[in-house]
């Protein structure tokens, strides 16, 4: 088993004004002259886990973390119902990443993305392939509408009780058709009572918990056992993105994967991932020239020691390549 690196603290941090009244939190750690690497967090709306610094050799890497719009330490925070999500889309996040790269004076960086972070990583890399040195994706998603439909509708075939509770937490006239759209109306629509909004956020996260609770490291409360402010921001942003198909043309990331040819990549996915089935990573690996797919037999979406080891090995191997 590969051990992650010891905890470290950033040597620089700040809030970058990205326009539209938004400021995103960023930080850099360890070797300022090292190989630049950016951790792209999931969710959307989860915020960047600070322990993610430990995936990188501090002697080798210049480690960059940031919180996407509306979550973590970025401002304004989506837990405030008055915080508009109008200017919080995939295109905005791609632009934020590129502005951060320029702000930090980085020519090219390795991208490490997990779950939603893999979608955002792909979208950024296909827009700016010349700015990406290598890519590591863990729990691969492309946020196609078929993937969204599976997570919030299809997976209910395996978890009928929790799925019915997820459905029935909506008002009766919101339950027919697209549940994600119904939740988006409750979480982000005008005139919704704060208590109703919070109850909807909790129901959203309880369903997310149910999907991963059976996994090796899954547990009840994985998503919902968090402060109300984080829970609200996560659910509001997730529903906002997924109700809009992440503003991506259906299948565009797979269609344009050929543009990533020449960027070394490792795709790591758990065979037991119920919420994000292996087929997505499999399709991407076949369309992306040179990408290596590693399937972790004992892992679901939340990972396992074997999945962690595969990610650490990939990051270490790319670190050995130099800048």
SVG drawing of the C-alpha trace seen along z (x, -y; Angstrom):
<svg xmlns="http://www.w3.org/2000/svg" viewBox="-49 -42 61 49">
<polyline fill="none" stroke="black" stroke-width="0.4" points="0.0,0.0 1.3,-3.4 1.2,-6.0 0.1,-9.5 2.6,-12.3 2.6,-14.0 0.3,-17.0 1.6,-20.3 0.4,-23.9 0.2,-26.3 2.9,-29.0 0.6,-31.3 -3.2,-31.7 -5.7,-34.3 -9.1,-35.2 -8.9,-35.8 -11.5,-38.1 -12.9,-36.3 -15.7,-38.7 -19.5,-38.7 -19.0,-39.5 -17.2,-36.1 -13.9,-35.6 -12.4,-32.1 -10.1,-30.8 -6.8,-29.4 -3.6,-28.2 -0.2,-26.8 1.9,-24.4 5.5,-23.2 8.1,-23.5 7.5,-26.8 9.9,-25.7 8.4,-22.3 6.2,-20.7 2.8,-22.5 -0.2,-20.4 -3.8,-21.5 -6.4,-19.5 -9.9,-19.9 -12.5,-19.0 -15.8,-17.2 -19.4,-17.9 -19.9,-20.2 -20.0,-22.3 -18.0,-20.1 -15.0,-22.5 -11.4,-21.4 -10.4,-19.0 -7.2,-20.3 -5.9,-16.8 -5.6,-16.4 -2.2,-18.2 -0.9,-14.9 -1.3,-13.1 1.7,-15.0 5.4,-14.6 6.2,-18.0 9.7,-18.0 8.6,-17.4 5.4,-19.4 4.1,-22.9 0.6,-22.0 -2.4,-24.2 -5.8,-23.9 -8.9,-26.0 -12.5,-26.1 -14.9,-26.4 -17.5,-29.2 -20.0,-29.3 -18.4,-26.7 -15.5,-26.1 -13.8,-29.4 -14.9,-31.1 -17.3,-34.0 -20.2,-34.5 -21.2,-31.2 -24.1,-29.3 -25.4,-28.5 -26.9,-32.0 -30.1,-31.8 -29.4,-35.4 -26.2,-34.2 -27.1,-34.0 -25.9,-31.0 -26.5,-32.8 -22.8,-33.2 -21.8,-29.7 -21.6,-27.4 -19.0,-25.1 -17.8,-27.8 -17.3,-30.1 -15.3,-27.5 -13.1,-26.8 -12.4,-30.5 -11.6,-30.7 -9.0,-27.9 -7.3,-29.6 -7.3,-32.9 -5.8,-31.2 -3.1,-29.6 -2.2,-33.1 -2.3,-34.7 0.2,-32.1 2.4,-32.4 2.2,-28.7 2.9,-27.6 1.5,-24.1 0.1,-22.0 -0.8,-18.4 -4.5,-18.1 -5.9,-15.7 -9.7,-15.5 -12.2,-13.2 -15.9,-12.6 -17.3,-16.0 -13.7,-17.2 -13.0,-14.8 -15.7,-16.4 -14.3,-19.8 -10.8,-18.6 -11.8,-17.2 -13.7,-20.3 -10.7,-22.5 -8.2,-20.3 -10.2,-20.1 -10.4,-23.9 -6.7,-24.4 -4.7,-21.3 -1.5,-23.2 -1.7,-24.2 -2.0,-20.6 1.1,-18.4 -0.6,-15.2 -4.0,-14.2 -5.1,-11.8 -8.8,-11.1 -10.4,-9.2 -14.0,-8.1 -14.5,-9.2 -17.6,-11.3 -18.5,-13.3 -21.8,-14.6 -23.8,-13.5 -27.5,-13.7 -27.6,-9.9 -25.2,-9.7 -27.3,-12.2 -30.5,-10.3 -28.8,-7.1 -27.7,-8.5 -31.0,-10.2 -33.4,-7.8 -31.9,-4.5 -29.9,-3.6 -33.2,-3.6 -33.8,-0.1 -31.2,1.1 -32.3,-1.1 -36.1,-1.3 -36.8,-2.4 -34.3,-5.2 -35.2,-6.3 -38.9,-6.5 -37.9,-8.6 -35.9,-10.9 -38.8,-11.2 -41.4,-11.7 -39.5,-14.5 -40.6,-16.6 -44.1,-18.2 -46.4,-15.8 -46.6,-18.0 -42.8,-17.9 -42.5,-14.1 -43.4,-13.3 -40.6,-13.3 -37.3,-14.9 -36.6,-14.8 -33.4,-16.8 -35.4,-19.6 -37.9,-19.4 -35.1,-19.7 -33.6,-22.5 -36.9,-24.4 -36.9,-23.9 -33.3,-24.6 -32.8,-27.5 -36.3,-28.8 -37.7,-32.1 -39.9,-32.4 -38.9,-29.1 -39.0,-29.1 -35.6,-28.6 -36.8,-25.6 -38.2,-23.9 -34.9,-24.6 -32.8,-23.1 -35.1,-20.0 -34.7,-19.6 -30.9,-19.8 -31.0,-17.2 -33.1,-14.8 -30.8,-15.3 -27.8,-14.3 -29.5,-11.4 -30.0,-9.9 -26.4,-10.5 -25.5,-8.7 -27.7,-5.8 -25.9,-5.3 -22.5,-5.0 -23.2,-3.5 -22.7,0.1 -19.2,-0.6 -15.9,0.4 -15.4,-3.0 -19.0,-4.2 -21.0,-5.1 -24.4,-6.7 -23.8,-10.4 -20.9,-10.6 -22.6,-13.6 -25.3,-14.7 -23.1,-14.6 -21.8,-18.2 -22.8,-21.6 -26.0,-23.1 -24.1,-25.8 -21.9,-23.2 -24.9,-20.9 -27.0,-23.7 -24.2,-24.9 -23.5,-21.4 -27.1,-20.5 -27.9,-23.9 -24.9,-23.8 -25.3,-20.1 -29.0,-20.6 -28.2,-23.8 -25.5,-22.0 -27.3,-18.7 -30.7,-20.3 -28.8,-22.0 -26.7,-19.1 -23.7,-21.1 -24.2,-23.3 -22.4,-20.8 -23.5,-19.5 -24.5,-15.9 -21.5,-13.7 -19.2,-16.6 -16.4,-15.6 -16.3,-12.1 -16.6,-13.4 -13.7,-15.7 -11.4,-13.4 -9.2,-12.9 -8.0,-16.5 -6.2,-15.2 -3.9,-12.9 -0.4,-13.5 -1.4,-14.3 -0.3,-11.4 -3.3,-10.3 -4.3,-7.7 -8.0,-7.0 -8.9,-5.1 -12.3,-3.8 -14.0,-1.4 -15.8,1.6 -18.4,1.4 -19.3,-2.2 -23.1,-2.2 -23.6,-5.9 -21.1,-6.3 -20.8,-2.9 -17.6,-1.8 -18.9,-2.2 -18.2,-6.0 -14.5,-5.5 -14.3,-2.6 -15.8,-4.7 -13.5,-7.6 -10.4,-5.4 -11.3,-4.0 -11.8,-7.5 -8.7,-9.1 -5.4,-8.0 -2.8,-7.0 -5.0,-7.1 -4.5,-4.2 -7.5,-2.8 -7.0,-1.2 -10.1,0.7 -10.1,1.2 -12.1,4.3 -12.9,3.7 -13.8,0.0 -16.9,-2.1 -17.2,-5.8 -15.7,-6.6 -12.6,-4.7 -10.6,-2.1 -6.9,-1.6 -6.2,-0.1 -7.7,-3.1 -5.7,-5.4 -2.5,-3.5 -3.2,-3.6 -3.7,-7.4 -0.6,-8.0 1.4,-5.8 0.2,-7.7 1.0,-11.1 4.5,-9.8 5.2,-8.5 4.3,-11.8 6.4,-13.6 9.4,-11.6 8.9,-12.9 9.8,-16.4 8.2,-19.6"/>
</svg>
